[in-house]
Amino acid sequence: MSIQVGDRLPEATFSTMTAEGVKPLTTAEVFAGRKVVLFSVPGAFTPTCSNKHLPGYVKQADELKAKGVAQIACLAVNDVFVMDAWSKAQGAEGKVLMLADGNADFTKKLGLELDATKHGMGIRGQRFSLVAEDGVVKSLNIEAPGKFEVSSCEYTARQL
């Protein structure tokens, strides 16, 4: 069963890239005491993720922050180096925090993993977005397989 509205996000540690190198970030460091929009993509540099999903959040980052969002974060079951390269390629630096969930630990705790082994991609995360306040899920938008609708920035922004 996947996480639900009203649930507290599970404890986990992500990796992110900083000017000093790879830095671990805990769930508490990302979500505690503030409003966060988190969206998950099946994979960095994949077509829908690169052409629509991440660019929407990058483009509308200021709009989300004007609505009280303290942090916009992108989650993917990729390594931190891929997430960093993708952030630079997409102009996301300073707008979207890239969270690498390399072993899908957090994604599995959410119950939102995706078995993409038939496509040679292993275990990934489903495409979704959520709004959390102080680590509690206030809205959750899980995409149907192969769709990109309810996890878009435009859709998520209407829930703020």
Stockholm file with secondary structure:
# STOCKHOLM 1.0

chainA/1-160         MSIQVGDRLPEATFSTMTAEGVKPLTTAEVFAGRKVVLFSVPGAFTPTCSNKHLPGYVKQADELKAKGVAQIACLAVNDVFVMDAWSKAQGAEGKVLMLADGNADFTKKLGLELDATKHGMGIRGQRFSLVAEDGVVKSLNIEAPGKFEVSSCEYTARQL
#=GR chainA/1-160 SS CCCCTTCBCCCCEEEEEETTEEEEEEHHHHHTTSEEEEEEESCTTCHHIIIIIHHHHHHTHHHHHHTTCCEEEEEESSCHHHHHHHHHHHTCTTTSEEEECTTCHHHHHHTCEEECGGGTCCEEECCEEEEEETTEEEEEEECCTTCCSTTSHHHHHTTC
#=GC SS_cons         CCCCTTCBCCCCEEEEEETTEEEEEEHHHHHTTSEEEEEEESCTTCHHIIIIIHHHHHHTHHHHHHTTCCEEEEEESSCHHHHHHHHHHHTCTTTSEEEECTTCHHHHHHTCEEECGGGTCCEEECCEEEEEETTEEEEEEECCTTCCSTTSHHHHHTTC
//
